[in-house]
Amino acid sequence: MNTQAGARNLITDVAGLRVGNAQDMGLRSGVTVLVADSPFTAGVHIMGGAPGTRETDLLAPDRVVEQVDALVLSGGSAFGLDAASGVADGLREAGRGFDVGGMRVPIVPGAILFDLLNGGEKDWSENPYKALGRAALEASDGHFAIGSIGAGTGATTANLKGGLGSASVVLPDGTTVGALVAVNALGSATVGDGPEFWAAPFEVNGEFGGLGPASVYPDPLAAPTKLAQHANTTIGIVATDAALSQAQCTRLATVAHDGFARALMPSHTLMDGDLVFAAATGERPAPDLAGQVMLGHAAACVMARAIARAVYAATPAAGDPRPAWCARFG
């Protein structure tokens, strides 16, 4: 059976999920928010050596709170963690949040990437990310753009502009798995000096050019990096409509990191803060053991595709520190 993407080929093919983006093109940075109409179960796994996070400890399987109201991906390094505060403000006004004695406390974990050295205007007098987070929440919808938008606005890879990517797959039993990722990797998503993507074996319906695998592969130990720029980190979310426990979400996030390794060379380095959140809406039945294995495999494949789509969809802008894929190869 051929792999089938969802109708939108976005993470929002998981019914009930919405994504919002907000960006400041002068700042060359932005925020992406994943939200649903009701809380959803979430987990997280971090494999990069330089992470920046908010409220990830509470996602451990032994914690009291098992569900969250939103997940946030942001540029801005540590400043970008404030984006989740803007999201929390908007959710609180909407009456959302964990009930503590009648007080609603929105649970909004987040992660950031480093895009402070991409040439944007970073001399702000007031941190702009809280407002960007609020704006991203207000823009949330089932349909959203990918490429140079949201948390991927100012992202770069070793040799090309990065971006925001998404993809989905519908499994034979009808379960949907989707991925959302902001690609700002130390390494590269393309092979050598050519246009082909490392993720080519997992491509569906020509979604990132249909070029197929590269015909020549360079020495893998000579892969290009942007180590000197200290401007790295790929952060993402995998989601499913299956009913999963927090422990199962944690395992799903862990396995989804294989998608990073399939699509980026190198990945999970000491200078990346590579992180994956996992989300489960529970609209479909809980999978059996074989179903859990398939979910994890699907999450890794769909994450690899989302990473390639992020780079493929990036658009050029004046002053870019790296060329967009379309400008170099389009």
C-alpha positions in Angstrom: 0.0 0.0 0.0 1.4 3.4 -1.0 1.9 6.0 1.7 -0.9 8.5 1.8 -0.5 12.0 3.1 -3.5 13.7 4.8 -5.7 16.1 2.8 -3.6 19.1 3.7 -0.3 17.4 4.3 0.0 19.4 7.5 -0.1 18.5 11.2 -3.6 19.8 11.3 -4.8 16.8 9.4 -4.9 15.5 13.0 -8.5 16.5 13.6 -9.0 19.3 16.2 -5.5 20.7 16.0 -4.8 24.3 14.8 -1.6 26.1 14.1 -0.9 29.8 14.2 2.1 31.8 13.0 3.3 35.3 13.7 6.5 36.9 12.6 8.3 40.3 12.4 10.2 40.6 9.1 12.3 43.4 10.5 13.2 41.2 13.5 13.7 38.2 11.2 12.0 36.0 13.7 8.7 34.6 14.8 6.5 32.2 16.7 4.5 29.1 15.9 1.7 27.8 18.2 -0.1 24.4 18.2 -3.4 24.5 20.0 -6.7 22.5 20.1 -10.2 23.1 21.3 -9.5 21.1 24.4 -6.4 20.0 26.3 -4.4 17.1 24.8 -1.9 14.7 26.2 1.8 15.6 25.5 5.3 14.3 26.0 8.8 15.5 25.1 12.3 14.3 24.4 15.4 16.4 24.0 18.5 15.1 22.2 20.4 18.3 21.5 23.2 19.6 23.7 22.0 23.2 24.0 18.2 23.2 24.6 16.1 26.2 25.6 12.7 25.2 27.1 9.7 26.1 29.2 7.6 23.7 31.3 9.1 20.6 29.8 9.8 19.0 33.2 6.0 18.7 33.8 5.7 16.5 30.7 7.6 13.6 32.4 5.3 10.5 32.8 5.4 10.7 36.6 4.1 14.3 36.9 0.6 15.4 38.0 -0.4 17.2 34.8 -0.8 15.0 31.8 -2.4 17.3 29.3 -1.5 20.7 28.0 -3.4 23.6 26.3 -0.8 24.5 23.7 2.7 24.0 22.5 5.0 26.8 21.4 8.0 26.9 19.0 9.8 30.2 18.9 12.8 32.0 17.6 14.7 34.4 19.7 16.8 32.1 21.9 16.0 32.6 25.6 14.1 35.8 24.8 11.7 33.6 22.8 10.6 31.7 25.8 8.4 34.7 26.6 6.2 33.8 23.6 4.5 31.1 25.7 3.5 33.9 28.2 1.6 35.6 25.5 -0.1 32.3 24.5 -1.0 31.7 28.2 -2.5 35.1 28.5 -4.8 34.5 25.5 -5.8 31.1 26.7 -6.6 32.4 30.2 -8.9 35.1 28.8 -10.7 32.3 26.9 -11.2 30.4 30.2 -8.7 27.7 29.3 -6.2 26.1 31.8 -5.6 23.6 34.5 -8.2 24.0 37.3 -6.5 24.7 40.6 -9.2 25.6 43.2 -11.2 27.5 40.6 -8.2 29.3 39.2 -7.4 28.4 35.6 -3.7 28.0 34.8 -3.0 27.4 31.1 -0.2 24.8 30.6 1.9 26.0 27.7 5.3 24.2 27.2 7.6 25.8 24.7 11.0 25.5 23.0 13.3 28.0 21.3 15.9 28.1 18.5 18.8 30.6 18.2 18.3 33.1 15.3 19.8 36.2 16.9 22.7 36.5 14.4 20.7 36.4 11.2 20.9 40.1 10.4 17.5 41.1 11.8 16.8 44.1 14.0 17.5 42.8 17.5 18.0 46.1 19.4 14.5 46.1 20.9 13.7 48.0 24.2 11.0 45.5 25.1 11.0 41.8 24.4 8.7 41.3 21.3 8.1 37.6 21.7 5.2 37.8 24.2 3.2 39.8 21.7 4.2 37.5 18.9 3.0 34.5 20.9 -0.4 36.1 21.5 -0.6 37.0 17.8 0.2 33.5 16.7 -2.5 32.1 19.0 -5.0 34.4 17.6 -4.0 33.4 14.0 -4.4 29.7 14.7 -6.3 27.8 12.1 -6.5 24.4 10.3 -4.8 25.8 7.3 -1.4 27.5 7.6 1.6 28.4 5.5 5.0 26.8 5.7 8.5 28.0 4.8 9.8 31.4 5.9 7.1 32.0 8.5 6.4 31.7 12.2 9.3 30.1 14.2 11.0 29.4 10.9 11.2 33.0 9.7 14.8 33.6 10.5 16.0 30.0 10.5 19.1 28.8 8.6 20.9 25.5 7.9 24.6 25.0 7.2 24.2 25.9 3.5 20.6 27.1 2.9 17.8 29.0 4.5 15.8 27.0 6.9 12.1 27.4 7.7 8.9 26.0 9.1 7.8 22.6 7.7 4.9 20.2 8.2 3.7 16.9 6.8 1.2 14.2 7.6 0.4 10.5 6.9 -2.7 8.4 7.2 -2.0 4.9 8.3 -3.8 1.9 6.9 -6.1 1.7 10.0 -7.1 5.3 9.5 -4.9 6.8 12.3 -3.3 10.1 11.3 0.2 11.2 12.3 1.5 14.7 11.6 4.7 16.7 12.1 5.5 20.4 12.5 9.1 21.6 12.7 11.2 24.7 12.7 14.5 23.9 11.0 17.5 25.9 12.1 20.0 23.1 12.1 23.8 23.2 12.6 24.0 20.7 9.7 22.3 20.6 6.2 19.1 19.1 4.8 20.6 18.7 1.3 23.3 16.4 0.1 26.6 18.0 -0.7 26.4 20.9 -3.2 23.3 19.5 -4.9 19.6 20.1 -4.5 18.6 16.6 -3.4 17.4 16.1 0.2 18.7 13.6 2.7 15.0 12.8 3.3 14.4 11.8 -0.3 13.6 8.2 0.3 10.6 9.2 2.5 9.1 11.8 0.1 5.4 11.6 -0.8 3.9 12.9 -4.0 6.9 15.1 -4.9 6.3 17.3 -1.9 9.8 18.7 -1.9 10.6 18.7 -5.6 10.5 15.0 -6.5 14.2 14.9 -7.2 14.8 11.5 -5.7 18.0 10.5 -3.9 21.3 12.1 -4.8 23.5 10.2 -7.3 26.7 11.1 -5.6 27.2 11.3 -1.8 30.1 13.2 -0.2 32.2 11.9 2.7 29.7 12.0 5.6 32.4 13.1 8.0 33.0 16.2 5.9 29.4 17.4 6.1 29.1 21.2 6.2 28.0 22.9 9.4 27.6 26.5 10.6 29.4 25.9 13.9 31.2 29.3 13.7 27.9 31.1 13.8 26.5 29.5 17.0 23.0 29.8 15.5 21.4 26.4 15.7 18.6 24.1 16.8 15.7 22.2 15.2 12.5 22.0 17.3 9.4 20.1 16.3 6.1 18.5 17.3 4.6 15.1 16.2 0.9 14.6 16.7 -1.6 11.8 16.4 -5.4 11.3 16.8 -4.7 8.0 18.6 -5.3 7.8 22.4 -1.9 7.7 24.1 -0.8 8.0 27.7 1.9 10.6 28.6 4.4 7.8 28.7 3.5 6.7 25.2 3.7 10.3 24.0 7.2 10.5 25.5 8.2 7.3 23.5 6.6 8.8 20.4 8.7 12.0 20.8 11.8 9.9 21.3 11.4 7.8 18.2 10.5 10.9 16.1 14.0 12.1 16.6 15.0 9.5 14.0 13.4 11.8 11.5 16.0 14.5 12.4 18.8 12.0 11.8 17.3 10.9 8.5 16.9 14.5 7.2 19.8 16.5 8.7 23.5 15.8 8.5 24.7 16.1 11.3 21.9 16.3 13.8 21.6 16.2 17.7 24.9 17.9 18.1 26.4 19.6 21.2 25.5 23.0 19.7 21.9 22.1 18.7 19.0 22.2 21.1 17.1 19.6 19.1 13.8 18.7 20.7 10.5 17.0 19.8 7.2 17.4 21.5 4.5 14.7 21.0 0.8 15.4 21.2 -2.2 12.9 21.2 -5.8 14.1 20.9 -7.3 10.7 21.7 -10.0 10.9 19.1 -9.2 7.4 17.9 -8.8 4.2 20.0 -5.5 3.4 21.8 -3.2 1.3 19.6 -2.0 -2.1 20.6 1.7 -2.9 20.8 2.1 -3.4 17.1 0.2 -0.1 16.5 2.5 1.8 18.8 5.5 0.5 16.9 3.9 1.7 13.6 3.0 5.1 15.1 6.7 5.6 16.1 8.0 4.6 12.7 5.4 6.9 11.0 6.3 9.8 13.3 10.0 9.5 12.3 9.2 9.3 8.6 6.7 12.2 8.7 9.2 14.3 10.6 11.9 13.7 8.0 9.5 14.9 5.3 8.5 18.0 7.3 12.2 19.0 7.7 12.8 18.8 3.9 9.5 20.7 3.2 10.7 23.5 5.5 13.8 24.1 3.5 12.2 23.5 0.2 9.4 26.1 1.0 11.7 28.8 2.3 11.5 32.1 0.3 14.2 34.6 -0.3 14.4 38.0 1.4 16.9 40.9 1.1 19.9 40.4 3.3 19.5 36.7 3.8 22.6 35.1 5.4 21.9 31.9 3.4 20.2 31.5 0.0 16.8 29.9 -0.1 16.6 26.5 -1.8 14.4 28.0 -4.5 16.8 30.8 -5.2 19.7 28.4 -5.6 18.1 25.5 -7.3 14.6 26.5 -8.3 
